[in-house]
Every structure is written in C-alpha cells, then in structure tokens.
Amino acid sequence: MRHHTGTGLVVVALTATIAALVFPVWSYADRSGTPPDRLAAGSVPTRWGPLSAADRDFVVRVRLAGLWALPAAQQAAGRAPSRAVETAGRHLADDHTYLGVRVRDVAARLRLPLPTQPTAEQGGWLERLTGTHGTAYGPVFATLLREEHGALFSAAAEVRATTRNSLVRALADDAVRRLLGDLTALETSTS
C-alpha cells in the first residue's frame, strides 16, 4: 500500500508541474487582440495611445536630465574658462529650459509624477563641476554632459521608434533634436 501512495504522490506532483508549465502558454493564447507591448510592458491606455513602462521611464529620464544638466549648463555659462564652453553652456541651458517645459506638460497630460530633485549620482556630478576650476573645468563639463546626453539620446531614439503614444513620441522627437544639438555644442567646446 505504501508503494502505491508514493507513486500517487509522484504522479500528482508531475501533473501539477506540467500544468504549471502549460498554464501560462494557454492563459495568453486567447488574448490575440492584446498588443504584445501591453502584455510585456504593462501598458495603460491613454487618449494619445498606449503608454508603456518604457514610455514612462523615458519621461522621467528627460526630467532627471534637466534637473542636473540645466544647473550645470547655467554654471558653465557663468564661469567657463573659455568662450567655447560658455557658448556650449548657454546652448544647453536653452535646450534644457525648453525640454523642462515640454516634459512637465507631457507628464501633466499623462498624469505621471515627476521627480523634483536630481539623483544622488547626478548631484555628485554637479558637486564635481562646482569643485573644478581653471582649464580643467571645460573638459570635465564636456565629458560629464556628453556621456549623459549620449545615453539619453539613445533612449530617446529608441522610444521615438517604438512608442505608440503620440505625446511621448513628440517629446522624444524634440529630445532627439535638442540632444543632438547639445552633443555638437559639447564637441566644439573642447576643440
């Protein structure tokens, strides 16, 4: 009798394992009308199109970039060791002022909360810039902002190509254009 009980438990365990493996496949089989990005990324419907997790992340990243890059650009415009760094700082300040207005408008329409302070890492970058003087300032300014702008540029291009939300696409389009101009200004500041 013990032998049959043990075999029964093994059969029940195997059946439960197979059911657990098959159920996720079966449970989504009847959802052919649901877009894959909604299933995979937790999209929510809005009047401007679905808003994916990647879209929300991008909007927050644009805001965070402005929270540190705008003060950095304003600082560079005011204390730059060269005319090229001053010009780049003014260019970036104008672009981040514009993008700051745009991202707050998009977030308000989509009812997305935005951060009000830069991250600790971004705060550290601002402290590093503030502590840098003389001819060392320009290269530190250009390097920090080029790295961050390059990463955000890539994210903006990706979101611009993949989002199905018209507000987020328009913000990504603006960000791509502005960030490309900023990267060009940063390159000329170290020439």
C-alpha positions as CSV (number, residue, x, y, z in Angstrom):
1,M,0.0,0.0,0.0
2,R,2.9,2.4,0.8
3,H,4.3,1.8,-2.7
4,H,1.1,2.9,-4.3
5,T,0.8,6.1,-2.1
6,G,4.3,7.2,-3.0
7,T,3.6,6.6,-6.7
8,G,0.4,8.5,-6.4
9,L,2.2,11.5,-4.9
10,V,4.8,11.4,-7.7
11,V,2.1,11.3,-10.3
12,V,0.2,14.2,-8.6
13,A,3.5,16.2,-8.4
14,L,4.3,15.6,-12.1
15,T,0.8,16.5,-13.1
16,A,1.0,19.8,-11.1
17,T,4.4,20.6,-12.6
18,I,3.1,20.0,-16.2
19,A,0.0,22.1,-15.5
20,A,2.1,24.9,-14.1
21,L,4.3,24.9,-17.3
22,V,1.4,24.7,-19.7
23,F,-1.0,27.2,-18.0
24,P,1.0,30.4,-18.9
25,V,1.0,29.4,-22.5
26,W,-2.7,28.5,-22.5
27,S,-3.8,31.6,-20.5
28,Y,-2.4,34.0,-23.1
29,A,-3.4,32.0,-26.2
30,D,-6.9,33.6,-26.2
31,R,-5.5,37.2,-26.0
32,S,-4.6,37.7,-29.6
33,G,-6.2,41.1,-29.7
34,T,-3.9,42.4,-26.9
35,P,-0.8,44.1,-28.2
36,P,2.4,42.4,-27.2
37,D,3.9,45.5,-25.6
38,R,0.9,45.8,-23.3
39,L,1.3,42.2,-22.2
40,A,5.0,42.5,-21.8
41,A,5.4,46.1,-20.5
42,G,2.3,46.9,-18.5
43,S,1.0,49.5,-21.0
44,V,-2.0,51.5,-20.0
45,P,-4.5,53.1,-22.4
46,T,-4.5,56.9,-22.8
47,R,-6.3,59.2,-25.3
48,W,-2.9,59.6,-27.0
49,G,-2.2,55.9,-27.4
50,P,-0.9,53.2,-25.1
51,L,1.6,54.3,-22.5
52,S,4.2,51.6,-21.9
53,A,6.6,51.2,-19.0
54,A,9.4,52.3,-21.4
55,D,7.5,55.5,-22.2
56,R,7.0,56.3,-18.5
57,D,10.7,55.6,-17.8
58,F,11.7,57.9,-20.7
59,V,9.6,60.8,-19.5
60,V,11.2,60.5,-16.0
61,R,14.7,60.3,-17.5
62,V,14.1,63.5,-19.5
63,R,13.0,65.3,-16.3
64,L,16.0,63.9,-14.3
65,A,18.4,65.0,-17.1
66,G,17.1,68.6,-16.8
67,L,17.3,68.6,-13.1
68,W,21.1,68.4,-13.2
69,A,22.1,69.4,-16.7
70,L,20.3,72.8,-16.6
71,P,22.2,73.9,-13.4
72,A,25.4,72.5,-14.9
73,A,24.8,74.4,-18.1
74,Q,24.0,77.7,-16.3
75,Q,27.1,77.3,-14.2
76,A,29.3,76.7,-17.3
77,A,27.8,79.8,-19.0
78,G,28.7,81.9,-15.9
79,R,32.1,80.6,-15.1
80,A,33.5,78.9,-18.2
81,P,37.3,79.3,-18.7
82,S,36.7,79.7,-22.5
83,R,34.3,81.3,-24.9
84,A,33.5,77.8,-26.4
85,V,32.5,76.4,-23.0
86,E,30.4,79.5,-22.3
87,T,28.6,79.1,-25.6
88,A,28.0,75.4,-25.1
89,G,26.7,76.2,-21.6
90,R,24.2,78.8,-23.0
91,H,23.1,76.4,-25.7
92,L,22.5,73.6,-23.2
93,A,20.7,75.9,-20.8
94,D,18.3,77.0,-23.6
95,D,17.6,73.4,-24.7
96,H,17.1,72.1,-21.1
97,T,14.8,75.0,-20.3
98,Y,12.7,74.1,-23.4
99,L,12.7,70.4,-22.6
100,G,11.8,71.1,-19.0
101,V,8.7,72.9,-20.0
102,R,7.8,70.1,-22.5
103,V,8.4,67.2,-20.2
104,R,6.3,68.8,-17.4
105,D,3.5,69.4,-19.9
106,V,3.6,65.8,-21.2
107,A,3.7,64.4,-17.7
108,A,0.8,66.6,-16.6
109,R,-1.4,65.4,-19.5
110,L,-0.5,61.8,-18.9
111,R,-0.8,62.2,-15.1
112,L,2.7,61.0,-14.4
113,P,4.5,62.0,-11.3
114,L,7.9,63.5,-11.9
115,P,11.0,63.8,-9.7
116,T,11.8,67.2,-8.2
117,Q,15.5,66.6,-7.4
118,P,18.3,65.0,-9.4
119,T,19.5,61.6,-8.4
120,A,22.4,61.2,-5.9
121,E,24.7,60.4,-8.8
122,Q,23.7,63.5,-10.7
123,G,24.1,65.6,-7.6
124,G,27.6,64.2,-7.3
125,W,28.3,65.3,-10.9
126,L,27.2,68.8,-10.0
127,E,29.4,68.8,-7.0
128,R,32.3,67.7,-9.1
129,L,31.7,70.5,-11.6
130,T,31.5,73.0,-8.8
131,G,34.8,71.8,-7.3
132,T,36.6,72.0,-10.7
133,H,38.4,75.3,-11.6
134,G,40.5,76.8,-14.3
135,T,41.3,75.0,-17.5
136,A,40.2,71.6,-16.1
137,Y,36.6,72.8,-15.9
138,G,35.9,72.7,-19.7
139,P,36.9,69.0,-20.2
140,V,35.1,67.9,-17.0
141,F,32.0,69.7,-18.1
142,A,32.1,68.4,-21.6
143,T,32.8,64.8,-20.6
144,L,30.1,64.5,-17.9
145,L,27.4,66.1,-20.1
146,R,28.5,64.2,-23.3
147,E,28.2,60.8,-21.5
148,E,24.8,61.6,-20.0
149,H,23.5,63.2,-23.2
150,G,24.7,60.3,-25.3
151,A,22.8,57.8,-23.1
152,L,19.6,59.9,-23.1
153,F,19.9,60.4,-26.9
154,S,20.0,56.6,-27.4
155,A,17.0,56.2,-25.1
156,A,15.1,59.0,-26.9
157,A,15.8,57.5,-30.3
158,E,14.6,54.0,-29.1
159,V,11.4,55.4,-27.6
160,R,10.8,57.6,-30.7
161,A,10.9,54.5,-32.9
162,T,8.9,52.2,-30.7
163,T,6.3,54.2,-28.7
164,R,2.7,54.2,-29.8
165,N,1.8,57.2,-27.6
166,S,1.7,60.4,-29.7
167,L,2.7,62.7,-26.7
168,V,5.7,60.6,-25.8
169,R,6.7,60.4,-29.5
170,A,6.6,64.2,-29.9
171,L,8.7,64.6,-26.7
172,A,11.2,62.0,-27.9
173,D,11.4,63.8,-31.3
174,D,12.1,67.1,-29.5
175,A,14.6,65.4,-27.3
176,V,16.5,63.8,-30.2
177,R,16.8,67.1,-32.0
178,R,17.8,69.1,-28.9
179,L,20.2,66.5,-27.6
180,L,22.0,66.2,-31.0
181,G,22.5,69.9,-30.9
182,D,23.8,69.7,-27.4
183,L,26.2,66.9,-28.2
184,T,27.5,69.0,-31.2
185,A,27.9,72.1,-28.9
186,L,29.8,69.9,-26.3
187,E,32.1,68.6,-29.0
188,T,33.0,72.1,-30.2
189,S,33.6,73.2,-26.6
190,T,36.7,71.0,-26.3
191,S,38.1,71.6,-29.8
